[in-house]
């Protein structure tokens, strides 16, 4: 039961202290400290009672004022903007963020980007209107400078998958350059010397990074430019399928294909199977594909770690919400994994 003590001065006429708050809420001082520092292991009802005492007593000592204001104005919610929540890669990130958030009684509002700059702006504006406590964002607009005028200074932001432009911020992404270089070296190591790269829109940061990795590996093998083909702006499975059909109709078609993302890989598989070329054209994709191990041949991939990406991004965001200050933005590059299943190990005929 709460002690009937209210108002800023305490019963002795001095300032309200943490001891007064603890007595008013019927708890120990350490429990009050845990609540104002947003530490775990405090029952919900107890935390609510302590916050009510803080409000009633109007307690804002200098040492805790900033953190206290943050706690008392939180909505216990996050905004999460992903490429497409229907894509398995995005869905896994979504689940990883939610798994961390749920243990802190934080709700996650998710939205799909669909590589549309207008959707990016609209989704972020909607999150801000909801007064979410923080944002985890995938971006596609030419510049994210506009966020400085849209997002409150107290709202932390972590970017995932793609680097923001004109805005220094925390970032978590896969090793796009190293992963695509690894995929390219893998098929070149099997003797291929006519090779194609299929990638998404060239203005998307991840696509540009993966093209950079491809070029690095090609240069290491001293392939002439005439032996490499780069097909850009493949935005869906159908476009990738048509592109591969066209490549296979060339006088000197590529004997190996490196795919820049999972939907492109699926389109390439469809085209090669339609042409009956899936056993003599090597294929390796960036990002894993559902049922890839059940295909014949199995689809070799460079697998990202979306679970780890989501966890690291959520951890960074919660650290910021907990008041962990850093002088410069952080960048975490998550490793990728080569999974050989058969299609990337086909030798040229």
C-alpha positions in Angstrom: 0.0 0.0 0.0 1.3 3.4 -0.9 2.2 5.9 1.8 0.1 9.1 1.4 3.0 11.3 0.5 2.5 13.7 -2.4 3.9 16.9 -3.9 7.5 17.8 -4.6 8.7 18.7 -1.1 8.9 15.7 1.3 7.3 15.5 4.7 10.3 17.2 6.3 10.1 20.2 3.9 13.1 19.1 1.7 13.3 17.8 -1.8 11.8 14.4 -2.7 14.5 11.7 -2.8 14.6 8.2 -4.3 14.1 7.0 -0.7 10.7 8.9 -0.6 9.7 7.3 -3.9 10.6 3.8 -2.6 8.6 4.4 0.6 5.6 5.8 -1.4 5.6 2.8 -3.7 6.3 0.3 -0.9 9.5 -1.1 -2.4 13.2 -1.0 -1.9 15.5 1.7 -3.3 17.3 -0.8 -5.5 13.9 -1.7 -7.1 13.3 2.0 -7.9 16.8 2.3 -9.4 16.1 -0.8 -11.6 12.9 0.7 -13.0 14.4 4.1 -13.8 17.4 2.4 -15.5 15.0 0.1 -17.4 16.6 -3.0 -16.1 14.9 -6.4 -16.2 13.6 -8.6 -13.4 11.0 -6.2 -12.0 7.4 -7.3 -12.0 5.1 -5.3 -14.3 2.7 -4.3 -11.5 5.6 -3.2 -9.3 7.2 -1.1 -12.1 3.8 0.5 -12.8 3.4 1.4 -9.1 6.9 2.9 -9.0 6.2 5.0 -12.1 3.0 6.2 -10.6 4.8 7.3 -7.5 7.4 9.1 -9.5 4.7 11.1 -11.3 2.7 11.8 -8.1 5.8 13.0 -6.3 7.2 14.8 -9.3 10.6 13.4 -8.7 13.3 14.5 -11.2 16.7 14.6 -9.5 19.4 15.9 -11.8 21.3 12.6 -12.0 18.2 10.8 -13.4 16.2 13.5 -15.1 17.1 12.8 -18.7 16.7 9.0 -18.3 13.5 9.5 -16.3 11.9 11.7 -19.0 12.7 9.0 -21.5 11.1 6.3 -19.5 8.0 8.2 -18.6 7.3 9.2 -22.2 8.0 5.9 -23.9 5.2 4.1 -25.8 6.9 0.7 -25.6 6.9 0.3 -29.3 9.3 0.2 -32.3 9.0 0.9 -36.0 10.5 -1.7 -38.4 10.8 -0.9 -42.1 11.8 -3.9 -44.2 12.3 -4.6 -47.9 9.2 -6.8 -48.0 7.8 -8.6 -45.0 6.6 -11.4 -47.3 10.2 -12.2 -48.3 11.8 -14.9 -46.1 14.9 -12.8 -45.5 12.8 -9.9 -44.2 10.4 -12.2 -42.3 13.4 -13.7 -40.4 14.7 -10.3 -39.5 11.2 -9.3 -38.3 11.0 -12.3 -36.1 14.4 -11.8 -34.6 13.6 -8.2 -33.7 10.3 -9.2 -32.2 11.9 -12.0 -30.1 14.1 -9.5 -28.4 11.4 -6.8 -28.1 8.8 -9.1 -26.5 11.0 -9.7 -23.5 11.0 -6.0 -22.9 7.2 -5.7 -23.3 7.8 -3.7 -26.5 5.5 -4.0 -29.6 7.0 -4.0 -33.1 5.1 -2.2 -35.9 6.4 -3.5 -39.3 6.0 -2.1 -42.8 7.2 -3.1 -46.3 9.5 -0.8 -48.3 9.0 -2.5 -51.7 11.9 -0.4 -53.0 9.7 2.6 -53.3 11.1 5.9 -52.0 7.6 7.3 -51.4 6.7 4.3 -49.2 9.9 4.9 -47.2 8.9 8.5 -46.4 5.3 7.6 -45.7 6.1 4.6 -43.4 8.6 6.6 -41.4 6.2 9.5 -41.0 3.5 7.0 -39.8 6.0 5.5 -37.2 6.8 9.0 -35.9 3.1 9.9 -35.6 2.7 6.8 -33.5 5.5 8.1 -31.3 7.5 4.9 -31.4 10.5 4.8 -29.1 13.0 3.9 -31.9 13.3 2.9 -35.5 15.0 0.0 -37.4 15.0 0.9 -41.1 15.8 -0.4 -44.6 16.2 2.6 -47.0 15.9 3.2 -50.7 15.5 6.9 -51.2 18.4 8.8 -52.8 19.1 10.5 -49.5 18.1 10.1 -45.9 19.0 13.6 -44.9 15.3 14.4 -44.6 15.1 12.3 -41.5 16.9 15.0 -39.6 13.8 17.1 -39.9 11.3 14.3 -39.4 12.6 12.2 -36.6 12.8 13.6 -33.0 16.4 13.9 -31.7 15.5 11.6 -28.8 14.4 8.7 -31.2 17.3 6.4 -32.0 17.6 4.9 -35.4 19.4 1.8 -36.7 19.7 1.0 -40.4 19.8 -2.6 -41.6 20.8 -4.2 -45.0 21.5 -0.9 -46.7 23.7 2.1 -45.9 21.9 5.4 -45.5 23.0 8.4 -47.6 23.8 11.8 -46.2 23.0 10.7 -42.7 25.5 9.2 -40.2 23.8 6.4 -38.3 24.2 3.0 -36.8 24.2 0.2 -39.5 24.0 -3.6 -39.6 24.4 -5.3 -42.9 25.7 -8.5 -44.5 29.1 -8.8 -46.2 27.8 -8.0 -49.6 31.2 -7.4 -51.3 33.0 -10.3 -49.7 30.0 -12.6 -50.3 29.6 -11.9 -54.0 33.4 -12.1 -54.5 33.3 -15.5 -52.8 30.5 -16.7 -55.0 32.3 -15.5 -58.2 35.6 -17.1 -57.2 33.7 -20.3 -56.4 32.4 -20.8 -60.0 35.6 -19.5 -61.6 37.5 -22.0 -59.6 35.6 -24.7 -61.4 37.0 -23.5 -64.7 34.3 -21.1 -66.0 35.6 -18.2 -68.0 32.4 -16.8 -69.5 30.3 -15.6 -66.6 27.2 -13.4 -66.0 26.1 -11.4 -62.9 22.4 -10.7 -62.5 21.5 -7.9 -60.0 18.7 -5.8 -58.7 18.3 -2.0 -59.4 21.8 -0.5 -59.8 20.8 2.4 -57.6 20.2 0.2 -54.6 23.2 0.1 -52.3 23.2 -3.7 -51.8 23.2 -4.3 -55.6 26.1 -1.8 -56.1 28.1 -3.5 -53.3 27.5 -7.0 -54.8 28.5 -5.8 -58.2 31.7 -4.4 -56.6 32.5 -7.9 -55.2 31.9 -9.5 -58.5 34.3 -7.1 -60.2 36.9 -7.7 -57.6 36.8 -11.5 -58.1 36.8 -11.2 -61.9 39.9 -9.0 -61.8 41.7 -11.5 -59.6 41.2 -14.1 -62.4 42.2 -11.5 -65.1 39.1 -12.2 -67.2 38.7 -9.9 -70.2 35.7 -7.6 -70.2 34.3 -9.5 -73.2 34.0 -12.6 -71.0 31.8 -11.0 -68.4 28.2 -9.9 -68.6 26.3 -7.8 -66.0 22.6 -7.5 -66.3 21.1 -4.8 -64.0 17.7 -3.6 -62.9 16.1 -7.0 -62.5 13.3 -6.2 -60.0 11.4 -9.5 -59.9 11.5 -13.2 -60.7 9.9 -12.7 -64.2 12.5 -10.1 -65.2 15.3 -12.5 -64.2 13.8 -15.4 -66.1 13.5 -13.3 -69.2 17.1 -12.1 -68.8 18.5 -15.7 -68.6 16.5 -16.8 -71.6 18.1 -13.9 -73.5 21.6 -14.7 -72.2 21.3 -18.4 -73.3 20.3 -17.3 -76.8 23.6 -15.3 -77.3 26.2 -16.7 -79.7 28.6 -17.3 -76.7 26.3 -17.7 -73.7 27.7 -17.6 -70.2 28.6 -21.0 -68.7 28.1 -19.7 -65.1 25.6 -17.3 -63.5 26.0 -15.4 -60.3 22.6 -14.1 -59.0 22.5 -11.0 -56.8 19.4 -11.9 -54.7 16.9 -14.7 -54.0 14.1 -13.7 -56.4 16.6 -13.4 -59.2 17.9 -16.8 -58.4 14.4 -18.3 -58.6 13.9 -16.7 -62.0 17.2 -18.0 -63.3 16.3 -21.6 -62.1 13.0 -21.4 -64.0 14.7 -20.3 -67.2 17.5 -22.9 -67.1 14.9 -25.7 -66.4 12.7 -24.5 -69.3 15.7 -24.7 -71.6 17.0 -27.9 -70.2 20.3 -26.3 -69.2 20.1 -26.7 -65.5 22.7 -29.5 -65.5 25.3 -27.7 -67.7 25.1 -24.0 -66.7 26.5 -23.3 -63.2 24.4 -21.1 -60.9 25.1 -19.6 -57.5 22.9 -17.1 -55.8 23.3 -14.5 -53.1 20.9 -15.2 -50.2 19.3 -18.6 -49.6 16.2 -19.9 -51.5 13.4 -21.9 -49.9 13.6 -25.6 -50.9 17.0 -25.0 -52.6 18.3 -28.2 -51.2 15.4 -30.2 -52.7 16.1 -29.1 -56.3 18.0 -31.2 -58.7 20.7 -30.1 -58.7 20.5 -28.3 -55.4 21.0 -24.6 -55.6 24.4 -23.3 -54.3 24.1 -20.1 -52.4 25.9 -17.4 -50.4 23.6 -17.4 -47.4 23.0 -14.3 -45.3 22.3 -14.5 -41.6 19.1 -12.6 -41.2 18.5 -13.8 -37.7 21.9 -12.4 -36.6 21.2 -9.1 -38.5 17.9 -8.7 -36.7 19.4 -9.5 -33.3 22.3 -7.2 -33.7 20.2 -4.3 -34.9 17.7 -4.7 -32.1 20.5 -4.9 -29.5 22.0 -1.7 -30.8 18.7 0.1 -30.7 17.9 -1.0 -27.1 21.4 0.1 -26.0 20.6 3.5 -27.3 17.2 3.5 -25.6 19.0 2.5 -22.4 21.2 5.6 -22.6 24.4 4.0 -23.8 26.1 7.0 -25.5 28.7 6.7 -28.3 30.7 9.4 -30.0 30.4 7.9 -33.6 27.9 5.7 -35.4 28.6 2.0 -35.4 28.8 -0.4 -38.4 28.4 -4.1 -37.9 29.2 -6.3 -40.9 27.6 -9.8 -40.5 29.5 -12.7 -42.2 27.9 -14.8 -44.9 28.2 -18.5 -45.6 28.9 -20.5 -48.8 26.6 -23.4 -49.1 27.6 -25.7 -52.1 24.6 -27.9 -53.1 25.4 -28.8 -56.7 24.4 -26.0 -59.1 27.5 -23.9 -58.3 29.8 -26.9 -58.8 28.9 -27.7 -62.4 32.0 -27.5 -64.6 31.9 -25.9 -68.1 31.5 -28.3 -71.1 
